[in-house]
Amino acid sequence: MDEAFFTEQEHTPQEAQSIPEAAPNDPTRLEIPADHPIRQLHELRQKEAGALPYPHLCMDEDGVLPPEMLDKEMNRLQSSLKSVCSTRLKAAKGRTRGKHSKKKTEGEAEAEEEELVMDARPWFYLSSDKIYAWMLIFPPVGKGADVTRDMIYQALTAQGISFGLDTALLDRAARERDRYFNLYLVAKGKHAFDGRNGNIVDYFPREIQRVLEVNEFGQVDYTALNLICNAEEGQEICHLIRPTEGEPGRTVTNQEVPAKSGKAVPLPKGRNTEIAEDGDTLVASMPGHVEFSGSTFQVKPVLDIDGDVDFSTGNIKFVGDVNIKGDVLSGFSVKAMGNIYVGGVVEAGSTVEAGGDLTVVKGILGDGTTVIRAGRCIFAKYIENATIFVRENLQTDCIVNGRIYCDGEVLIRSGRGNIIGGRVWAAKRVSASAIGAKSEVKTSIALGGMPCATLEKDLVRKKLANLAVELEKLEAQLDSPAKASLMGKVRMKISVSEHRLKQLEEELDKGRAEIKSQKEQDSGRMECGVAYAGTEISIGDEFLRLRQETHQCVAKLLCDEIVLM
């Protein structure tokens, strides 16, 4: 639409033959179609009063209103304006016809003309939430009275508009020469503001990122994992931000707009934590490792071993986290329900079992009898001649003659990045720089399935077989109180093992059913820079042995066949 439509200069009736269209790119201005009744009212006023500025129909002259509200109200305003203009135009035309009737007596015409005289009329439009009110003043028709300040305020009272009035604008509108056919924003109510919900500010992470960062030299600093977050007694764990009350609003008709208050959230208080005197702070009630589990923060006790696990400490069994600065020497075991950190090496013939993560800074040096278990992830510099049981992911620089059972991914990309000899079974992915060796040593890679559950099932069966042999030997002994006591203990162990075996068989059956429903690309994949001859790959029932050295190798199952890409 031509911008001249919105200028405030005056034009003679001869110059203003039509009202231009609205600017198409201005969402705050109303479009006036050619057949809109406001055009005819404008022309009628021009004939009676002479010069008359063009209508100025802008909802937001100052650009301060929310765009989403303007989008919502534009169509409503268009519809309401058209309706009121049609009604007024109909009445105005009725007056004109009565004035020019030739068949009526002079007295009848004067009486009808007097009845149809139309004073100026302030018309108000309220937004759907009644927070904003606009005014448009229609000019008088015939000998009707011009708009006055009292007339505007009487109309406001009749509409019930009394809050947030722009009195200066209203007073000016009553005096302005171009006050007719202009849209004024004359009242602004007060929006209601809902209160903010309560919030928790954490000083310890709820989820520890178990990702190793490789430097520009392809090396990993296993001392910088920071998987154990220690806290002192009384140290703040998190702080509560309380909810705020809502602030009610008010409409231009002076009605209250209710507001919602924010929702409170509880402090995530868990084991070995307490709420401070201020009622808003959660603190550790004992020194230990802070961990978020389920929906609460917990403080787990941390056992610090300043040196090695040896005869000075004996075997370690702990309910929390264990932090070992030295080595785990041959023949000793470390078992913890939480995380285990070993600053040195895990030597041959030792056993380490972590309920959480296991970090071995200098590596695992086994002798074929070394067994390592982790309920989550394992990070180690290297692994040699050891059996590894890991429920999530394993990351290391090198694996030599290892027996790896991993329910997640085995990543050997940093350092040497080699897998040489042994067997690696990963449910999801094996990624290494090199697999096998030029000597064509047998190196087995198995993908998919449920490695940990399968291994545990085999171990439980082996244990049951040993217990059956032990029970048979006890039964062959002479009856005695010691024999009865020992047989009772063995039978209890057999019962527990049988129950665990049943659980594992159900878990495996369920897992196999899920695996069958999966797509082939979900059955696992092997990625490596080079795979040497002698490398064996198995996915499910499919098997492939490499006969030659293969570079930039990706192995996966396609159409029930292992393919290299």
C-alpha positions as CSV (number, residue, x, y, z in Angstrom):
1,M,0.0,0.0,0.0
2,D,1.2,3.5,-0.8
3,E,2.9,5.2,2.2
4,A,0.8,8.4,1.6
5,F,-2.1,6.6,3.2
6,F,-0.5,7.1,6.6
7,T,0.7,10.7,6.2
8,E,-1.1,13.4,8.2
9,Q,-1.1,16.1,5.5
10,E,-4.5,17.3,4.3
11,H,-5.9,16.9,0.8
12,T,-8.9,18.5,-0.9
13,P,-11.8,16.3,-2.0
14,Q,-10.6,16.6,-5.6
15,E,-7.1,15.3,-4.7
16,A,-8.4,12.5,-2.4
17,Q,-10.4,10.4,-4.9
18,S,-9.4,7.1,-3.2
19,I,-7.7,5.8,-0.2
20,P,-4.4,3.9,-1.1
21,E,-3.8,0.4,0.1
22,A,-1.8,-0.5,3.2
23,A,1.9,-1.1,3.1
24,P,2.3,-4.9,2.6
25,N,5.4,-5.3,4.8
26,D,4.1,-3.5,7.9
27,P,2.3,-6.0,10.1
28,T,1.0,-3.3,12.5
29,R,-1.1,-1.4,9.9
30,L,-4.5,-2.5,8.8
31,E,-5.2,-3.3,5.2
32,I,-8.2,-1.5,3.8
33,P,-9.8,-3.3,0.9
34,A,-11.4,-1.3,-1.9
35,D,-14.9,-2.3,-0.7
36,H,-14.3,-1.6,3.0
37,P,-17.1,0.7,4.4
38,I,-14.5,3.0,6.1
39,R,-13.6,4.3,2.6
40,Q,-17.2,5.4,2.0
41,L,-17.4,7.0,5.4
42,H,-14.2,8.9,4.7
43,E,-15.6,10.1,1.3
44,L,-18.9,11.1,2.9
45,R,-17.0,13.2,5.5
46,Q,-14.9,14.8,2.7
47,K,-18.1,15.9,0.9
48,E,-19.5,17.5,4.1
49,A,-16.3,19.0,5.7
50,G,-13.9,19.5,2.8
51,A,-10.2,18.7,3.5
52,L,-9.7,15.5,5.5
53,P,-6.5,13.6,6.2
54,Y,-6.3,10.0,5.2
55,P,-7.1,7.4,7.9
56,H,-4.2,6.3,10.0
57,L,-4.8,2.8,11.2
58,C,-1.7,1.6,13.0
59,M,-2.0,-0.7,15.9
60,D,1.5,-0.1,17.3
61,E,2.8,3.4,16.4
62,D,5.7,3.2,18.8
63,G,6.7,-0.4,18.1
64,V,6.4,-1.6,21.7
65,L,3.8,-4.3,21.5
66,P,4.5,-8.0,21.3
67,P,4.5,-9.2,17.6
68,E,2.6,-12.4,18.5
69,M,-0.2,-10.4,20.2
70,L,-0.5,-8.1,17.1
71,D,-0.6,-11.2,14.8
72,K,-3.4,-12.6,17.0
73,E,-5.4,-9.4,17.2
74,M,-5.1,-8.1,13.6
75,N,-7.9,-10.3,12.2
76,R,-10.2,-9.6,15.1
77,L,-9.7,-5.9,14.7
78,Q,-10.4,-6.0,11.0
79,S,-13.6,-7.9,11.6
80,S,-14.8,-5.6,14.4
81,L,-13.9,-2.5,12.4
82,K,-15.7,-3.6,9.3
83,S,-18.8,-4.4,11.3
84,V,-19.0,-1.0,13.1
85,C,-18.2,0.9,9.9
86,S,-21.0,-1.0,8.1
87,T,-23.5,-0.1,10.8
88,R,-22.5,3.6,10.9
89,L,-22.5,3.8,7.0
90,K,-26.0,2.3,6.9
91,A,-27.3,4.9,9.3
92,A,-25.5,7.7,7.5
93,K,-27.0,6.7,4.1
94,G,-30.4,6.6,5.7
95,R,-30.0,10.2,6.8
96,T,-28.9,11.3,3.3
97,R,-31.8,9.7,1.6
98,G,-34.3,11.4,4.0
99,K,-32.7,14.8,3.4
100,H,-33.2,14.6,-0.4
101,S,-36.7,13.0,-0.6
102,K,-38.9,15.0,-2.9
103,K,-42.3,13.4,-2.0
104,K,-42.1,14.4,1.7
105,T,-43.3,17.7,3.1
106,E,-40.8,20.1,4.3
107,G,-41.7,19.5,7.9
108,E,-41.4,15.7,7.5
109,A,-38.0,16.1,5.9
110,E,-36.8,18.4,8.6
111,A,-38.1,16.0,11.3
112,E,-36.4,13.0,9.7
113,E,-33.2,14.9,9.2
114,E,-33.2,15.9,12.9
115,E,-33.7,12.3,13.9
116,L,-30.8,11.1,11.8
117,V,-28.2,13.7,12.8
118,M,-25.2,11.7,14.0
119,D,-22.7,13.1,16.5
120,A,-19.0,12.1,16.4
121,R,-18.5,8.7,18.0
122,P,-15.5,7.3,19.9
123,W,-15.3,3.5,19.2
124,F,-13.1,1.2,21.3
125,Y,-11.6,-2.1,20.5
126,L,-10.2,-4.3,23.3
127,S,-7.7,-7.1,22.8
128,S,-8.9,-10.6,23.6
129,D,-7.2,-10.6,26.9
130,K,-8.4,-7.0,27.6
131,I,-4.9,-5.8,28.3
132,Y,-4.9,-3.3,25.5
133,A,-7.6,-0.9,24.2
134,W,-7.6,1.1,21.0
135,M,-9.8,4.0,20.1
136,L,-11.0,5.2,16.6
137,I,-13.2,8.3,16.4
138,F,-15.8,8.5,13.7
139,P,-16.6,12.0,12.5
140,P,-20.1,13.6,12.9
141,V,-22.6,13.3,10.0
142,G,-24.7,16.3,9.0
143,K,-25.0,18.8,11.8
144,G,-23.8,16.3,14.4
145,A,-21.5,17.5,17.2
146,D,-17.7,17.2,16.9
147,V,-15.9,15.0,19.4
148,T,-15.0,16.5,22.8
149,R,-13.0,15.4,25.8
150,D,-16.2,14.8,27.8
151,M,-17.6,12.7,25.0
152,I,-14.5,10.5,24.9
153,Y,-14.5,10.0,28.7
154,Q,-18.2,9.2,28.8
155,A,-17.7,6.6,26.1
156,L,-14.8,5.1,28.1
157,T,-17.0,4.9,31.2
158,A,-19.8,3.2,29.2
159,Q,-17.3,0.6,28.0
160,G,-15.9,0.1,31.5
161,I,-12.4,1.1,30.5
162,S,-10.8,2.7,33.5
163,F,-7.3,1.2,34.1
164,G,-4.0,2.2,32.4
165,L,-5.5,5.1,30.5
166,D,-3.1,7.4,28.5
167,T,-4.8,10.6,29.6
168,A,-2.4,12.8,27.7
169,L,-3.1,11.0,24.5
170,L,-6.9,11.1,25.1
171,D,-6.8,14.8,25.7
172,R,-4.7,15.4,22.6
173,A,-7.0,13.2,20.5
174,A,-10.0,15.4,21.5
175,R,-8.2,18.5,20.2
176,E,-6.3,17.3,17.1
177,R,-7.5,18.5,13.7
178,D,-6.8,15.0,12.2
179,R,-8.4,13.1,15.0
180,Y,-11.0,11.3,12.9
181,F,-10.3,7.9,11.3
182,N,-7.1,7.5,13.3
183,L,-6.4,4.5,15.5
184,Y,-5.1,5.4,19.0
185,L,-3.7,3.0,21.6
186,V,-5.4,4.6,24.6
187,A,-5.0,2.2,27.4
188,K,-2.6,-0.5,28.5
189,G,-3.3,-2.9,31.3
190,K,-0.8,-4.9,33.3
191,H,0.2,-8.4,32.2
192,A,0.2,-11.1,34.9
193,F,3.6,-12.7,35.5
194,D,3.7,-16.3,36.7
195,G,6.3,-17.0,39.4
196,R,9.5,-18.8,38.5
197,N,9.8,-22.4,39.5
198,G,12.3,-23.5,42.1
199,N,15.6,-24.7,40.8
200,I,18.7,-26.5,42.0
201,V,22.2,-25.1,41.5
202,D,24.6,-28.0,41.5
203,Y,28.3,-27.7,42.6
204,F,29.0,-31.3,41.6
205,P,28.2,-32.9,38.2
206,R,25.2,-35.2,38.0
207,E,26.7,-37.1,35.1
208,I,30.5,-37.7,34.9
209,Q,31.8,-37.5,31.3
210,R,33.8,-40.7,30.7
211,V,35.5,-39.6,27.6
212,L,39.3,-39.7,27.1
213,E,40.9,-36.8,25.3
214,V,43.7,-37.7,22.9
215,N,46.4,-35.0,22.5
216,E,48.1,-34.0,19.3
217,F,50.7,-36.8,19.7
218,G,48.0,-39.5,20.0
219,Q,48.5,-40.0,23.7
220,V,46.0,-40.1,26.6
221,D,46.6,-38.8,30.1
222,Y,44.9,-41.5,32.2
223,T,45.7,-39.5,35.4
224,A,43.4,-36.7,34.3
225,L,40.1,-38.5,34.1
226,N,38.8,-37.1,37.4
227,L,36.1,-39.8,37.8
228,I,36.1,-39.4,41.6
229,C,34.6,-36.1,42.9
230,N,35.7,-35.9,46.5
231,A,34.0,-33.7,49.1
232,E,34.9,-32.7,52.6
233,E,32.5,-33.0,55.5
234,G,30.2,-30.0,55.5
235,Q,31.0,-29.0,51.9
236,E,28.1,-27.7,49.8
237,I,26.8,-30.1,47.2
238,C,24.0,-28.1,45.7
239,H,21.8,-25.1,46.6
240,L,18.1,-24.5,46.3
241,I,16.6,-21.5,44.6
242,R,13.2,-21.1,46.0
243,P,10.2,-20.4,43.7
244,T,8.8,-16.9,43.4
245,E,5.2,-15.7,43.8
246,G,3.3,-14.8,40.8
247,E,2.5,-11.1,40.1
248,P,-1.2,-10.6,39.2
249,G,-2.1,-8.4,36.2
250,R,-5.0,-6.1,35.5
251,T,-7.1,-5.5,32.5
252,V,-8.1,-2.1,31.1
253,T,-11.5,-2.8,32.5
254,N,-9.9,-2.9,36.0
255,Q,-10.3,-6.7,36.4
256,E,-7.5,-8.7,38.1
257,V,-5.6,-11.2,36.0
258,P,-4.6,-14.1,38.2
259,A,-1.0,-15.4,38.1
260,K,0.5,-18.8,39.1
261,S,3.1,-19.1,41.7
262,G,6.3,-21.1,40.9
263,K,6.5,-24.7,41.8
264,A,8.8,-25.8,44.6
265,V,11.4,-28.5,44.0
266,P,12.9,-30.6,46.8
267,L,16.6,-30.8,47.6
268,P,18.0,-34.1,46.2
269,K,19.0,-35.4,49.6
270,G,20.5,-38.9,49.6
271,R,22.7,-41.1,51.7
272,N,25.4,-39.3,53.8
273,T,24.0,-35.8,53.0
274,E,22.1,-33.3,55.1
275,I,20.3,-30.0,54.8
276,A,22.1,-27.0,56.3
277,E,20.5,-24.7,58.8
278,D,19.4,-22.2,56.1
279,G,17.2,-25.0,54.7
280,D,18.4,-24.2,51.1
281,T,21.8,-26.0,51.0
282,L,22.6,-29.6,50.8
283,V,26.0,-30.5,52.3
284,A,28.1,-33.7,52.8
285,S,27.7,-35.3,56.2
286,M,31.0,-37.1,55.8
287,P,34.0,-37.0,53.5
288,G,33.7,-39.1,50.4
289,H,32.9,-39.3,46.7
290,V,29.8,-37.3,45.5
291,E,27.6,-39.1,43.0
292,F,24.2,-38.4,41.6
293,S,22.2,-41.7,41.5
294,G,18.5,-42.0,40.7
295,S,17.2,-38.7,41.9
296,T,19.5,-37.8,44.8
297,F,23.0,-36.8,45.5
298,Q,24.9,-39.4,47.7
299,V,28.3,-39.3,49.3
300,K,30.1,-42.6,49.1
301,P,33.0,-43.2,51.4
302,V,36.4,-43.1,49.6
303,L,39.2,-45.4,50.8
304,D,42.6,-43.9,50.1
305,I,45.6,-46.2,49.8
306,D,48.8,-44.1,49.8
307,G,51.0,-46.9,48.5
308,D,50.5,-50.4,47.0
309,V,48.0,-53.1,47.7
310,D,50.3,-55.6,49.3
311,F,50.8,-57.4,52.6
312,S,50.6,-54.1,54.5
313,T,47.0,-53.7,53.3
314,G,45.8,-57.2,52.5
315,N,42.9,-57.8,50.1
316,I,40.5,-54.9,49.9
317,K,36.7,-55.1,49.9
318,F,35.0,-51.8,50.2
319,V,31.4,-50.4,49.8
320,G,32.5,-47.1,48.3
321,D,35.2,-45.9,46.0
322,V,38.9,-46.9,46.3
323,N,41.8,-44.7,45.4
324,I,45.1,-46.5,45.1
325,K,48.1,-44.4,44.5
326,G,50.5,-47.4,43.9
327,D,50.1,-50.8,42.3
328,V,47.9,-53.9,42.9
329,L,50.5,-56.5,43.5
330,S,50.4,-60.1,42.4
331,G,48.0,-62.4,44.4
332,F,45.9,-59.6,45.9
333,S,42.4,-58.6,45.2
334,V,40.5,-55.3,45.3
335,K,36.7,-55.2,45.2
336,A,34.6,-52.1,45.5
337,M,31.0,-51.2,45.0
338,G,32.0,-47.8,43.5
339,N,34.8,-46.7,41.3
340,I,38.4,-47.9,41.6
341,Y,41.4,-45.8,40.7
342,V,44.9,-47.4,40.4
343,G,47.8,-45.0,39.9
344,G,50.2,-47.7,39.0
345,V,49.8,-51.2,37.5
346,V,47.6,-54.2,38.2
347,E,50.1,-57.1,38.4
348,A,49.8,-60.7,37.3
349,G,47.6,-63.0,39.3
350,S,45.6,-60.2,40.9
351,T,41.8,-59.6,40.8
352,V,40.1,-56.2,40.6
353,E,36.3,-55.8,40.6
354,A,34.7,-52.3,40.4
355,G,31.0,-51.7,40.6
356,G,31.5,-48.4,38.7
357,D,34.5,-47.3,36.6
358,L,38.0,-48.7,36.8
359,T,41.0,-46.6,35.9
360,V,44.5,-48.1,35.7
361,V,47.0,-45.4,34.8
362,K,50.0,-47.6,34.0
363,G,48.1,-50.6,32.7
364,I,47.2,-54.2,33.4
365,L,50.0,-56.8,33.3
366,G,48.5,-60.3,33.7
367,D,49.7,-63.8,33.4
368,G,46.5,-65.5,32.2
369,T,44.9,-65.8,35.6
370,T,44.3,-62.0,36.1
371,V,40.6,-61.2,36.1
372,I,39.3,-57.6,35.9
373,R,35.6,-56.6,36.2
374,A,33.8,-53.3,35.9
375,G,30.2,-52.4,36.2
376,R,30.6,-49.4,33.9
377,C,33.8,-48.4,32.0
378,I,37.5,-49.4,32.0
379,F,40.3,-47.0,31.2
380,A,43.8,-48.5,31.1
381,K,47.2,-47.7,29.5
382,Y,47.5,-51.2,28.2
383,I,46.1,-54.7,28.8
384,E,48.2,-57.9,28.6
385,N,47.3,-61.5,29.3
386,A,44.2,-60.6,31.3
387,T,40.5,-61.5,31.3
388,I,38.4,-58.3,31.1
389,F,34.7,-58.2,32.0
390,V,33.2,-54.7,31.3
391,R,29.5,-53.7,31.2
392,E,29.9,-50.5,29.2
393,N,33.0,-49.3,27.2
394,L,36.7,-50.2,27.3
395,Q,39.4,-47.8,26.2
396,T,43.1,-48.5,26.2
397,D,46.2,-48.0,24.1
398,C,47.0,-51.6,23.4
399,I,45.7,-55.2,24.0
400,V,48.0,-58.2,23.9
401,N,46.7,-61.7,24.3
402,G,43.6,-60.4,26.2
403,R,40.3,-62.0,26.6
404,I,37.8,-59.2,26.4
405,Y,34.1,-59.3,27.1
406,C,32.5,-55.9,26.5
407,D,28.8,-55.0,26.4
408,G,29.6,-51.7,24.7
409,E,32.5,-50.5,22.6
410,V,36.2,-51.4,22.6
411,L,38.3,-48.4,21.5
412,I,42.0,-48.7,20.9
413,R,42.9,-45.7,18.8
414,S,45.3,-43.8,21.0
415,G,49.0,-44.7,21.5
416,R,50.0,-47.8,19.5
417,G,46.3,-48.7,19.0
418,N,47.0,-52.4,18.5
419,I,45.1,-55.6,19.3
420,I,47.5,-58.5,19.1
421,G,46.4,-62.1,19.8
422,G,43.7,-63.2,22.1
423,R,40.0,-62.6,21.7
424,V,37.9,-59.4,21.8
425,W,34.2,-59.8,22.0
426,A,32.2,-56.5,21.9
427,A,28.5,-56.1,21.6
428,K,28.6,-52.9,19.6
429,R,32.0,-51.9,18.0
430,V,35.7,-52.6,18.0
431,S,37.8,-49.7,16.7
432,A,41.6,-50.0,16.5
433,S,44.6,-48.7,14.6
434,A,45.8,-52.2,13.8
435,I,44.4,-55.7,14.5
436,G,46.7,-58.8,14.4
437,A,50.4,-58.8,13.5
438,K,52.6,-59.5,10.5
439,S,53.5,-62.8,12.1
440,E,49.8,-63.8,11.5
441,V,49.2,-64.5,15.1
442,K,45.6,-65.6,15.7
443,T,43.5,-62.6,16.8
444,S,39.8,-63.1,17.2
445,I,37.2,-60.3,17.0
446,A,33.6,-61.2,17.9
447,L,30.8,-58.7,17.4
448,G,27.2,-58.5,18.6
449,G,25.4,-60.6,21.1
450,M,25.6,-60.3,24.9
451,P,29.3,-61.0,25.9
452,C,29.1,-60.3,29.6
453,A,26.0,-62.3,30.3
454,T,27.4,-65.2,28.2
455,L,30.7,-65.2,30.1
456,E,28.9,-65.0,33.5
457,K,26.7,-67.9,32.6
458,D,29.7,-70.0,31.7
459,L,31.4,-69.1,35.0
460,V,28.3,-69.9,37.0
461,R,28.0,-73.3,35.3
462,K,31.7,-74.0,36.0
463,K,31.1,-73.0,39.7
464,L,28.1,-75.3,39.9
465,A,30.2,-78.1,38.5
466,N,32.9,-77.5,41.2
467,L,30.2,-77.3,43.9
468,A,28.7,-80.6,42.8
469,V,32.1,-82.2,43.1
470,E,32.7,-80.7,46.5
471,L,29.2,-81.9,47.7
472,E,29.9,-85.4,46.4
473,K,33.2,-85.5,48.4
474,L,31.4,-84.3,51.6
475,E,28.7,-86.9,51.2
476,A,31.4,-89.6,51.2
477,Q,32.8,-88.6,54.6
478,L,31.7,-89.9,57.9
479,D,28.7,-88.2,59.5
480,S,29.7,-85.4,61.9
481,P,28.5,-82.0,63.0
482,A,31.3,-80.4,60.8
483,K,30.1,-82.4,57.8
484,A,26.5,-81.3,58.2
485,S,27.5,-77.7,58.6
486,L,29.7,-77.8,55.5
487,M,27.1,-79.6,53.4
488,G,24.5,-77.0,54.4
489,K,26.8,-74.2,53.2
490,V,27.6,-75.9,49.9
491,R,23.9,-76.6,49.3
492,M,23.1,-72.9,49.9
493,K,25.8,-71.9,47.4
494,I,24.4,-74.3,44.9
495,S,20.9,-72.9,45.4
496,V,22.1,-69.3,44.9
497,S,24.1,-70.3,41.8
498,E,21.2,-72.1,40.3
499,H,19.0,-69.1,40.8
500,R,21.6,-66.8,39.3
501,L,22.0,-69.2,36.3
502,K,18.2,-69.1,35.7
503,Q,18.3,-65.3,35.8
504,L,21.1,-65.2,33.2
505,E,19.4,-67.7,30.9
506,E,16.2,-65.5,31.0
507,E,18.3,-62.4,30.3
508,L,20.1,-64.1,27.4
509,D,16.8,-65.4,25.9
510,K,15.3,-61.9,26.1
511,G,18.5,-60.4,24.6
512,R,18.5,-62.8,21.7
513,A,14.9,-62.0,20.9
514,E,15.8,-58.3,20.8
515,I,18.8,-58.9,18.6
516,K,16.8,-60.9,16.1
517,S,14.5,-57.9,15.7
518,Q,17.3,-55.5,15.1
519,K,18.6,-54.5,11.7
520,E,21.9,-55.8,10.5
521,Q,23.7,-52.5,11.0
522,D,23.0,-52.9,14.7
523,S,24.8,-56.2,15.0
524,G,28.2,-54.6,15.5
525,R,31.1,-53.5,13.4
526,M,34.9,-53.6,13.3
527,E,36.9,-50.6,12.2
528,C,40.7,-50.5,11.9
529,G,43.5,-48.9,9.9
530,V,45.0,-52.3,9.1
531,A,43.9,-55.9,9.7
532,Y,46.6,-58.5,9.3
533,A,46.3,-62.0,7.9
534,G,45.3,-64.4,10.7
535,T,42.6,-62.1,12.0
536,E,39.3,-63.9,12.6
537,I,36.0,-62.1,12.6
538,S,32.7,-63.5,13.8
539,I,29.3,-61.9,13.9
540,G,26.6,-64.2,15.2
541,D,26.9,-67.5,13.3
542,E,29.0,-66.0,10.5
543,F,32.7,-66.3,10.4
544,L,35.5,-64.8,8.3
545,R,39.3,-65.4,8.4
546,L,41.5,-62.9,6.7
547,R,44.0,-64.4,4.3
548,Q,45.9,-61.2,3.5
549,E,46.6,-57.8,4.9
550,T,43.8,-55.4,4.6
551,H,44.0,-51.6,5.0
552,Q,41.3,-49.2,6.1
553,C,39.1,-52.1,6.9
554,V,35.4,-51.9,8.1
555,A,33.7,-55.2,8.7
556,K,30.0,-55.6,9.2
557,L,27.2,-58.0,8.5
558,L,25.2,-57.5,5.3
559,C,22.7,-60.0,4.0
560,D,23.8,-62.7,6.5
561,E,27.4,-62.4,5.3
562,I,30.5,-60.6,6.8
563,V,31.8,-58.1,4.3
564,L,34.8,-55.9,4.3
565,M,34.5,-52.3,3.1
